[in-house]
Amino acid sequence: MKDPLVRFGVAIEGALLRDLDGLARRRGCTRSELLRDLARAEIARSRVPAGVEGVAALTLVYDHHVRDLSEKLTELQHQLGDDVRAALHIHLSHDLCLEVVVMHGKSDRLKLIADRMLAMRGVKHGGIEIIPGVAAPARARHHHDDHSHPAHHGDHAHDDHRPAKAARRRAKAPGK
């Protein structure tokens, strides 16, 4: 049996309603359909139980000129060890980078790590999507067996203002 629709009133600022209606037009749906989709998504996010195994995608947009931010983000990923399954690092502009980190582990730990990264000075935007109840497959060992991640912040063109530090980091990397 289909759940009946219920009509109700919502108080919302005019500018926000115009933005919502614009989004509905671009998606080719009604205001009601859009609100239902948004409500379902937020309810699903709020229902991720604490302590359950899952996978997560963390996205960060940050200003790489902020002192030591790239190093701090990398250090947090290294602390997670094999719980970081992959990392993608993209230069968006002269100032901004996008990082996508795929992790697995207990949902409350994933949320805690994400909150620490998102709260760092210089992180402009981001979020985490946790998919509960999905176990990540066993991780294959790296061919260098050095726990390196696909995206190391220190070896990028925007770090050229610190060539000695980048050279020391490369020299310390095992298997290189």
C-alpha positions in Angstrom: 0.0 0.0 0.0 1.4 3.4 -1.0 2.0 5.9 1.8 -0.3 8.9 1.2 1.1 12.3 0.6 0.6 14.9 3.4 0.4 18.6 2.6 2.0 21.0 5.1 3.2 24.6 5.2 6.8 25.7 5.4 8.2 29.2 6.2 11.3 30.0 4.2 13.1 33.2 3.2 12.2 34.5 -0.3 15.8 34.3 -1.6 16.2 30.7 -0.4 12.8 29.7 -2.0 13.9 31.3 -5.4 17.2 29.3 -5.2 15.2 26.1 -4.4 12.8 26.7 -7.3 15.8 27.3 -9.6 17.3 24.0 -8.5 14.0 22.2 -9.1 13.8 23.7 -12.6 17.4 22.7 -13.5 16.6 19.1 -12.2 13.4 19.0 -14.1 11.3 18.3 -11.0 8.7 20.0 -8.8 9.4 21.8 -5.6 7.8 18.9 -3.7 9.9 16.2 -5.4 13.0 18.2 -4.6 12.1 18.7 -1.0 11.4 14.9 -0.6 14.7 14.0 -2.2 16.6 16.5 0.1 14.8 15.2 3.1 15.4 11.5 2.3 19.2 12.2 1.7 19.5 14.1 5.0 17.6 11.4 7.0 19.8 8.7 5.5 22.9 10.6 6.6 21.5 11.0 10.1 20.8 7.3 10.4 24.3 6.1 10.0 24.8 4.2 13.2 27.9 4.8 15.3 30.5 2.0 15.3 29.3 0.2 12.2 31.8 -0.7 9.5 31.5 1.3 6.3 33.3 3.1 3.6 33.4 6.9 3.2 34.3 9.5 0.6 35.7 12.7 2.1 36.0 15.8 -0.1 38.0 18.8 0.8 38.6 22.1 -1.1 41.4 24.0 0.5 43.9 26.8 0.1 47.2 25.1 -0.2 49.0 28.4 0.6 47.9 28.1 4.3 51.0 27.2 6.3 51.5 23.5 6.8 47.9 22.6 5.8 49.0 20.2 3.1 51.4 18.4 5.5 48.8 18.2 8.2 46.2 16.7 5.9 48.8 14.1 4.6 49.8 13.3 8.2 46.2 12.6 9.2 45.9 10.3 6.2 49.1 8.5 7.2 47.9 8.0 10.7 44.9 6.1 9.3 47.3 3.7 7.5 45.5 1.1 5.5 42.1 2.6 6.4 42.8 5.2 3.6 42.0 3.2 0.5 42.8 6.0 -2.1 43.4 9.7 -2.3 42.9 11.9 -5.3 44.5 15.4 -5.4 43.6 17.9 -8.0 44.8 21.5 -8.5 41.7 23.7 -9.1 43.5 27.0 -9.3 46.6 28.8 -8.3 45.3 28.8 -4.7 42.8 25.9 -4.3 43.2 22.2 -4.3 40.5 19.5 -4.2 41.2 16.3 -2.3 39.0 13.2 -2.3 39.9 10.6 0.3 38.3 7.2 0.3 38.4 5.5 3.7 37.0 2.5 5.5 36.5 1.8 9.1 34.0 2.4 11.9 31.5 5.1 11.1 32.1 7.2 14.2 35.9 7.1 13.6 35.4 8.1 10.0 33.2 11.0 11.0 35.7 12.1 13.7 38.6 12.1 11.2 36.5 14.0 8.6 35.5 16.6 11.2 39.2 17.1 12.2 40.1 17.7 8.5 37.1 19.9 7.7 37.8 22.1 10.7 41.4 22.8 9.7 42.3 26.5 8.9 42.4 26.9 5.2 39.7 24.2 4.3 37.1 26.2 2.4 34.5 23.5 1.7 34.0 19.8 2.1 31.9 17.0 3.4 31.8 13.3 4.0 29.5 10.6 2.7 29.5 7.5 4.8 28.0 4.3 3.4 27.3 2.0 6.4 27.4 -1.8 6.2 29.9 -2.0 3.3 33.1 -3.7 4.1 36.1 -2.8 2.0 38.0 -5.7 0.4 41.4 -6.7 1.6 44.0 -4.1 0.5 46.7 -5.2 -1.9 50.2 -4.4 -0.8 51.9 -1.5 -2.6 54.6 -2.6 -5.1 57.1 -0.6 -3.1 55.7 -1.9 0.2 56.0 1.7 1.6 52.4 2.6 2.5 52.5 5.5 0.1 49.3 7.1 -1.1 48.5 8.1 -4.6 48.5 11.8 -3.8 51.4 13.1 -1.7 51.1 16.8 -1.2 54.8 17.6 -1.0 55.7 16.6 -4.5 53.5 19.1 -6.3 54.4 22.1 -8.4 52.8 24.5 -5.9 55.4 23.4 -3.4 58.3 24.6 -5.6 58.8 27.5 -3.2 60.2 24.9 -0.7 62.5 22.8 -3.0 64.9 21.7 -0.2 62.0 20.4 2.0 60.5 18.6 -1.0 63.9 17.1 -1.9 64.4 15.8 1.7 61.0 14.2 1.7 61.7 12.5 -1.6 65.1 11.3 -0.4 63.5 9.8 2.7 60.8 7.9 0.8 61.6 4.2 0.7 61.7 2.4 -2.6 62.3 5.5 -4.6 
